């Protein structure tokens, strides 16, 4: 299979390519530059692998949660490319992408992923390692960290990923007994195993059905963190 993965939902902008078992990727932290960076990244990664868009079997995209603007950029670019080449698409949670990285790098058993959602909230998702893939426990939520209750999350040997742990370290560590890692932002490279699994299970959709997942409905942060 040949799968392209794209993500622009946070301060990071990244693309990755699965080419019959070979993986290449581009990752850059570039707040508010995603609309200028994403397409050139895609063109470069396809060109370097000598692959045309029409040769792909599908496109995966970071569906959120994250920056509302960034999520929309990722979805719209995916739709434009997929429409033009008549390719199926799969959306992957940005929280799950970071959880997958923790599994691949640290063989994590349980992962607590948190992205700073601004407005004193975090996007939060708890995951478990199921045969090497991040699987969501319960639902992803947007919540003020001080409203979290320790009794609601009884995860042993868990690790922590995401910018939420940097912004709200004390509040989150008081609720979760998790080892904080250096994984702060999603990287499209770690979207690939989850995307491949979804494609193999027949969970892809046509481009017109590509949807963002904001986790909450109201627009929360018009600017990316630190800008």
C-alpha positions in Angstrom: 0.0 0.0 0.0 0.9 3.6 -0.5 -0.6 6.0 2.1 0.0 9.7 2.6 -0.5 11.2 6.0 -0.9 14.9 6.7 -1.4 16.9 9.9 -1.7 20.6 10.7 -3.9 20.5 13.8 -1.3 21.9 16.3 1.8 24.1 16.2 3.5 21.3 14.3 3.0 20.7 10.6 3.9 17.2 9.3 3.5 14.8 6.5 4.5 11.2 6.1 4.4 8.6 3.4 4.1 4.8 3.7 5.4 3.3 0.5 5.1 -0.5 0.5 6.7 -0.8 3.9 9.1 2.2 3.6 8.4 5.3 5.7 9.5 8.8 5.1 8.4 11.9 7.0 8.7 15.7 7.4 8.0 17.4 10.7 8.4 21.1 11.6 7.1 23.3 14.4 5.8 26.4 12.5 2.9 28.1 14.2 0.6 30.0 11.9 2.5 28.9 8.8 0.6 25.7 8.0 -1.2 27.1 4.9 2.2 28.0 3.4 4.1 24.8 4.5 1.7 21.9 4.1 1.4 21.6 0.3 5.2 22.1 -0.3 5.9 19.4 2.3 3.5 17.0 0.4 5.0 17.8 -2.9 8.5 17.2 -1.6 7.8 13.9 0.1 6.0 12.5 -3.0 8.8 13.8 -5.3 11.6 12.4 -3.2 9.9 9.0 -3.3 9.1 9.3 -7.1 5.4 8.8 -6.4 2.5 10.6 -8.1 -0.6 11.4 -6.2 -2.6 9.1 -8.4 -0.4 6.2 -7.3 -1.5 6.5 -3.7 -4.1 4.1 -2.2 -5.4 6.7 0.2 -4.8 9.8 2.4 -4.9 10.0 6.2 -5.3 13.3 8.0 -5.2 14.6 11.6 -8.8 15.3 12.3 -8.2 17.1 15.6 -8.6 18.1 18.3 -6.3 21.1 18.1 -6.3 24.5 16.6 -9.6 25.1 14.8 -7.8 26.8 11.9 -5.1 24.1 11.7 -7.6 21.3 11.7 -9.6 22.9 8.9 -6.4 23.4 6.9 -5.5 19.7 7.2 -9.0 18.6 6.3 -9.4 20.9 3.3 -6.0 20.0 1.9 -6.8 16.4 2.2 -10.2 16.8 0.5 -8.7 18.8 -2.3 -6.0 16.2 -3.0 -8.4 13.2 -2.6 -11.0 14.7 -4.9 -8.5 15.4 -7.6 -7.1 11.8 -7.5 -10.3 10.0 -6.5 -8.7 8.6 -3.3 -10.4 7.4 -0.1 -9.5 9.1 3.2 -9.2 8.3 6.9 -9.3 10.7 9.8 -7.1 10.0 12.8 -7.3 11.7 16.2 -4.3 13.9 17.1 -4.4 12.6 20.6 -4.2 9.0 19.3 -1.2 10.0 17.1 0.8 11.0 20.2 -0.3 7.9 22.0 0.9 5.8 19.1 4.3 7.5 19.3 4.6 6.6 23.0 3.7 3.0 22.2 6.3 2.8 19.4 9.1 4.6 21.3 8.5 3.4 24.9 6.3 0.4 24.5 3.8 2.2 26.7 0.9 0.2 28.1 -1.4 3.1 29.0 -1.2 6.7 27.7 -2.8 9.9 28.8 -2.7 12.4 26.0 -3.5 16.1 26.6 -3.4 19.0 24.2 -3.5 22.6 25.6 -7.0 23.8 24.3 -6.6 27.4 25.6 -9.4 29.0 27.6 -7.9 27.1 30.6 -8.9 23.7 29.2 -7.2 20.6 27.7 -8.3 18.1 25.1 -7.8 14.8 26.9 -7.9 11.2 25.8 -6.8 8.0 27.6 -5.4 5.1 25.4 -4.3 1.6 25.9 -1.8 -0.5 23.8 -3.7 -3.2 22.0 -1.4 -5.3 19.8 0.8 -2.3 19.2 -1.9 0.2 18.3 -3.4 3.0 20.4 -7.0 2.3 21.3 -9.2 4.9 23.0 -10.6 4.3 26.4 -14.0 6.0 26.9 -14.2 9.3 25.0 -12.0 12.3 24.2 -13.1 15.3 26.1 -12.4 19.1 26.5 -12.2 19.9 30.2 -10.7 22.3 32.7 -7.9 20.3 34.4 -9.1 21.3 37.9 -12.4 19.4 37.2 -10.7 16.1 36.7 -11.1 13.6 39.5 -8.4 11.0 40.3 -11.0 8.3 41.0 -12.2 8.6 37.4 -8.9 7.4 35.9 -7.3 4.4 37.4 -4.5 3.7 34.9 -1.4 1.9 36.1 2.0 2.3 34.4 0.8 5.1 32.2 2.8 7.7 30.3 1.9 11.3 29.5 2.1 13.0 26.2 1.0 16.4 24.8 1.3 20.1 25.4 -1.4 19.9 28.1 1.2 18.4 30.4 3.5 21.4 30.0 0.8 24.0 30.5 -1.1 22.3 33.4 1.6 20.0 34.9 0.6 20.3 38.5 -3.1 19.9 38.0 -2.7 16.8 35.7 0.0 15.1 37.8 -2.3 15.4 40.8 -4.9 13.4 38.9 -2.8 11.0 36.9 0.2 8.9 38.2 1.8 9.2 34.7 5.4 9.4 33.6 5.8 12.6 31.5 7.5 12.0 28.2 9.1 14.5 25.7 6.3 13.9 23.2 4.5 17.2 23.0 3.0 17.4 19.5 1.6 15.0 17.0 3.8 13.7 14.1 2.2 12.4 11.0 4.8 9.6 11.0 2.9 8.0 13.9 -0.4 8.4 12.2 0.5 5.8 9.6 0.0 2.6 11.7 -3.4 3.7 12.8 -4.3 4.8 9.3 -3.2 1.6 7.7 -5.3 -0.4 10.3 -8.3 1.7 9.4 -7.8 1.3 5.7 -7.3 -2.5 6.1 -10.6 -2.6 8.1 -12.5 -0.9 5.4 -13.1 2.3 7.5 -12.1 4.8 4.8 -14.6 7.2 3.2 -14.7 9.3 0.1 -13.2 12.8 0.3 -16.6 14.5 0.7 -17.1 12.8 4.0 -13.8 13.9 5.5 -14.7 15.6 8.8 -12.8 17.5 11.6 -13.3 16.5 15.2 -13.1 19.6 17.3 -14.2 17.7 20.5 -16.0 20.9 21.5 -18.2 23.0 19.3 -17.3 26.6 20.1 -14.2 28.2 18.6 -11.7 28.2 21.4 -8.3 29.5 20.2 -8.0 31.6 17.2 -4.3 31.7 17.5 -1.9 28.9 18.1 -0.2 28.7 21.5 2.5 31.3 22.1 1.4 33.5 19.2 
